[in-house]
Amino acid sequence: MTNMVSDFVKGYINSSSKVLLEYITLDQPFDVLIFIKNFSSSLPQIDRISVYQLINSKNLKIIDSKDFRVKDYSIDDIKNVLKSENYQIFNHFFYIREEVNRLESYESREHIVFNYPIVFPKDKVELDGNYVRIVGYMSIFFSKDLLYQPLKDTVYSIVVNSLIWLLIGIIGVFIFAILITKPIYLIISAVRRIRSGDLDFKIEIKTKDELGLLSSQFNDMVLHLREKIEMQKFVSKQTTRVIESKIREGGALNPHKENVVVFFADIRGFTSMSELLEPDKVIEILNYYFEEMSKIIIEQGGDIDKYVGDQIFAIFKGEDKDLKAIHSAILIQEMIKNKNKEKTFDIEIKVGIGINMGEVVAGKMGSSVRMDYTVIGDVVNTGARLCSVAGPYEIIVSENIYNNLKDTYSFVKKEKIKLKGKAKEVVVYSLVYQ
């Protein structure tokens, strides 16, 4: 837009500069005023035209089309028109450097202003450079609002029409998207519910297209997940963690040796008691105490390896594994005593506990039909034997457990006992915890 106006101003200057030069040199400021007033009136975008008459240093006038008046100004005000480094006064006449004898423009907040010097092109002198005589300086003020209004109207019209069509398009796409993506959002919501652990739902998408098939397959997947989660309850957490770790690492469940604490807790006399109870009562009592004992073992950092009849087999690993096992045993015995005092059931439950520590072989064992990840070895067998000789409310530990914790807990050395599978008698210790 500015370039178009600049071309227009150049055309105006080429056609009017000779007339203005004649009026100014003849000192006819009112003719200049009429001339610029007529021109500014013919183009509404021109807000005003000002001409500074510089015939000589003693004849300085401002001619303004907007105020429609001519007034004098002093030589001190010349700095408002020309920069001091661009002009000199020679023989009472003003001369400007030839390189600034050109059309210039700048923008203010309200106007685009074009400035042009009116010169005698043949009256040149050499001072500290090449200079040409200037007799006037014209400034044309174009109103930005009026100049850009047609463009603003066009842009506004384009924007409004574009927004209308865009809004229509958005509404159409939104309606279409709802119809198409609603089933997808149902599936996404279902995935989030699965991530949060909620598997008790079913997606209802009754379409017969690909999304309907996908929802059906998704419901089947949720059903299988529910089945697998239920089956996990029958697998030890140790097995589950090892399998998950190996799958992530891309490795196999290779057998290896490991130093662990084995923990056996057996309900004394429960077999004979169960003969006097109904089957559902037997299972209720066992599950109740297994639940309470398992909570304690897990809270102390142990893993439930398996339940064998009325016995729990657990494993402790890592730092302070022997201390954690002993602490679990004490808490279990205290829990059993409290439950008996509260008479949770009509029968008194008594538990014997055996604890051993040493190196075992860990790995997956079983067949292609049924397999488990567990530990085997003499340490495990000895731990089970210690449990079998432990009396009601008694905690029996092996000699290596005693040696590790004798400064922390009190133990009573028992007579050497003959354990099944052992050629020599074994020294065992009973924990004093009451």
N, C-alpha and C positions, 0 to 999 in steps of 0.2 A: 504493500500500500504506500509506504514512504517513497519507494522508488518511482511509483506512478506520479505522485505529487511532485517529486523532484523534477521529473521530466516536464510536467506541466509548467512549473515555475521557470525552468530554463527557457521554455518557449515564450512565456510571457516577458521575461527579461529581454530576450533577443528582439522582440517586437516593440518594446516600450522604452528601452534604455536610451535611444537617441532622443525621444521626445522628452523624457525626464532630464537628460543632460542639457537640452536646450532651455527648458524652463528654469533649471537651477542656475545655469550660468548667466541667464538674463535676470536672475533674482526675482522670479515670479512664483513665490511660494504658494499663492492662492490657486494659481493654475495647476501646480503640482497637487494641491489638496483636492481640487475637483477631479483631476485625472485618477488619483488613487481611490477616491471615494466611489467614483463610477465603477471602477474595476472591482472593488471589494463588494459592492452591492450586487454585482452580476453573478457572484459565486457565494452562496450562503455559507459554505464551509470556511470562508475567510472571515475571521473574527475582526481583524484590524490590519492596517498597513501603516507603518511608521517610516518616514523618510527624514534622515538627519542631513540638513543642508550645511555643507562645509566649503563655502565659496572661498573664504580665507579665515584667518584666525580672529577677525573682528566681526565676521558676519556668520553667526551660528544660529540655526533655527531648527526646531522640531516640528514636523508636519505630520499630524495624526488623523487618520480617516475616521476613527471611532469617535473621538472627541470633536472632530471637524473643526480644528483650530490650528493656528500657527503660533508658536511661542519661542522666545529666545532662550538660549542656555549659554552658560559660560564655558570657557576653554577648559576649566577644571573638570567639567562633566564629560569631556571627550573620552575619558577612560571607560565610561559606560558603553562606548561604541567600539573603540579600537584599543587594542593592547599597546602599551607604551613602547614595547620592543618592536612593534610592527609599523610604526609611522614616525615621521619627522616633519617639522615645520621649516620650510625653506622659502625665504622672501615672502613671509606671511601666508604661504600656501601649504596645504597638507599633501604629503606624499606617503604612499604606502609601499611596502616591499612587493615586488612583482609576484612573488610566490604566494602571497595571501590575496591576490586579486582573483578570487574565485567564489563560487557559490558554496556556502556552508550551511549546515543545519544542526539543530539540537532539539531535544524534547524536554519539555517541562511537564508538570503534572496535568496541565489542561491544554497545552498547545504543542504543535510541531512548528518550529520557527525556522524560516529560511532567511539568511542574511546575504546581501550582495552589495559590493562596493560599486559606485557609479564613478567612472574615471574618464580622464582624457587620455586615450591610449597613445597619443603621439607626444604627450608632454612627459618626458622621462628625464631623470637625472641620475648621476652616479654619486652616491654619498659613501656610506660604508657598505654599499651594495647597489643593486639595481632597484630604482624606485620609480613609480608612476604617480601622477597627480590624481588625487581623489577629490571630488566635489560633493559627493553625497553617499549616504549609506542607507540602504533600504532593508527593512525587516518586515516579512510577511508572516502573520500569525494565523495558522490554521487550527480550528477547534477540533480537538480529538473526538469529542462526543459526536459532532456533526459529520466529521470525516469518516469515522468508523461505524456510524449508525447503520448504513445499508449493509455493511458486512455483518454487524451484530444481528440485524434482523434476519439475514440469510442463515447465519450460524444458528440462531435461536430456532428458526423454522426447521432446520435440519435436525437439530438436537431433539426438539419436541417430537417431530415425526419419528425419529429413530427410537426415542424412548417409548413411544406408543407401540411401535411394532415390536420393540424388544420386550415390552411388558406382555403383549399378546403372545409372543413366542415363549416367554418364560412360563406363562400360565399354561399354555399348551403342553410344553415339555414337562411341567410339574404334574399335570394331570396324567400324562402318558407315563411318567416315571413312577407315579404312585401305583398305577395299574400293573406296571412291569416289575417294579422292585419290591413291592410289598412282600411277596414270598421270599425274596432274598433276605430282607430284613428279619423275617421270622427265623430263617436259618441262622443268621448272624447272632440274633438274640439267643437262639438255642446253643450256639457255640459258647457264648459267654456264660450261660448257665452251667454248661459242662465244665468250663474252666473254674467256676466257683465251687464245683463239687456237687451240683444239683443234677441228678439223673432221673428224677421222678417227673417226667413230662413226655409229651408226644406232640410232634408238629402236625397240624391239621391243614394240609394243602391238598385240595381235592381236584386240582387241574390234572389233565391227562397229558400235559406236555413234559418237557425235560425237567422242569422244576418239580412237578408232581413226582416224577421218578426219583429225583434227587432227595426229596423229603422222605419218600418211602425207604430209600437206602439209609438215610440219616437215622430214621427211627430204628431200623434194624441195628445200626451201629451202637446207638444208645442202649438198646436191649442187651447187646453183647457186652458192653462196658459194665452194665449192672451185674451181669452174670460173673464177669471176671473179678469185679470188686468183691462180690460175695465169696468167690472162690479164694481170694487172697487171704480171707480170714482163716483159711485152713493151711496157710503157708506161713512159716516164721518170717518176721520182719527182717531178720538177718539174711535169709534167702532172697527176699524181695530186694533189699538194698544192694546186695552183691550182684544180682542179675541186672538191675538198673545201671549200676556203675560200669559193669563190663560191657553192656550194650552201648552205652555212651562212648566208652573208650574204644569200642570196636574189637575187644579182646574176647578170649574164651575163658570159661570157668575152670581153669587148670588147678589140679590139686596142689596144695602147698602146706608147709608146716607153720604153726603159729603158736605163740605162748598165750594161754588164756586161763581164766578161772572157770571151772565148771561148778554148777550150783544145782543141787537136787533137793526138792522139798516133797515129802510124801505124807499123805494123811494116814495116820496110824489106825488100824482096825476098821477102815472104811469098807473093805470087802465084806466082812461079816455083818457089818451094820446094814449094808445095802440089801442084804438078803431079807431084812425085816421091813424094808421100805418099798413103796410102789416105784416103778421105773421112772415115772416123771418126777417124783420127789428126789430120787437119787441124782438125776441129771440137774435138777434145780439147785441142790446143795453144792454139787461139784462145780457147776458154772459160777455160782455165787462166790465161792472161796477162790476159785481160779482167777476170777475177775479182780478180787481184792488183792491177791498176791501178785498178779501180773502187773497191776498198777504200780505197786511198790518197786518191783524189779525194774520196770521201765523207767520210773522216775529216778532211780539210782544209776541209770546208765547201762542196764543189762538188756540182753535180747532173749526173748522166749524162743528156744529152739523147738521144743515140742511138748505136748501133753501125752503122757503114757499112763492110761488108766487113771489112778488117783494121784499121780505124781507129775510135778513140773520139772522140766530140764531147761536150765537157763545158762547163758554164757556171758561172762564179763571180759571186756578187752580194754586195752589202753592203760593209761597212767592211773595208779591207785585202784586197779581192778580188784585186788584182794580186799582192800578197805571198803569198796563199794559193795562187794558181795557180803561181807560180814554185817555191814550196816543194814542191807536188805534183809538178811536173816533175822536180825534183832527186831526190826520193824514188823516183819511177818509174824513172829512169835507174839509180840505185844498185841498185834491186831487180833490174832486168834483168841488170846486170853480175853480181850475186851468183848469180842463177839459172843464168847461163851458166857460172860457175865451178863450181857444184855439178853441172853437166851434168844438169839436171832432164830435159831431152830430148836426143835425139841431134843436134839442130841448134842453131845459135847464133841467138838472136833479137836483132835490133837495132831500136831505136825512134828515130824522129825526132819532135820536138815543136815545134809552132808556137803562139804565144800573142799575142793582140791584144786591145785594149780600146777601147770606144767605145759609141756609141748604136745600138741595134738596134730593130727592130719585133718585138714579142712578141704572139702570138695563136694562135688555133686555126686550123689549116690542113689542107686535104685535101678529102675529099668525104663524101657521106652514107654511103658504104661504109666508108671508113677515114679517120680524122682524128687529128691529133696537135697538141699544144700545143708550139710551138717558137719560135725566133727567126730572123729573116732580116735581110739588109742587107749593105752593103759591108763592115762590120766582120767579119761572119761569113765572107764570101768571102775577104777578105784573110787572116784567120786560117788558113783552109784552104790558101791559097797559101803562107803561111809554113811550114806543116807540110810541104808538098810539096818545098820547097827545103832543108829541114833534113836534114843528113846523119845517118848512124847515130850514136846517143848524143848528138846535138846538140839544143840548145834554142834556137830562134830566136824573138826577140820584136820587136814593133813599136817605133817611135820613142817613142810615148807611154808604153809600159811602161818603156823605158829611162830616160826623163826622170824617172819617178816613183821608180825604184829604183836609180839609178846611185850613190847614196850608200850603199846597203845591199849591193849585189852588184857584182861585176866583170863587165864586158861587153867584147866585142871588136866594133868596128864593121866590118861587112862591106861589100864593094863594093855600090854601088847595083845593085839587081836589077830586071829587068823582070818584072812579074807579069801573068799573064793577066787581062784585063779592066781593066787600069790603063793610062792613056795615058802617065803619067810613071813614071820609075823610082822605086823606093821604097828608103829607107834602112832597113836592118834591122841587128839586133845579135845576136851569139851570146853566151849566158851562159857565164861561166867558173865551173865548179862543182867541178872535180876538185882 
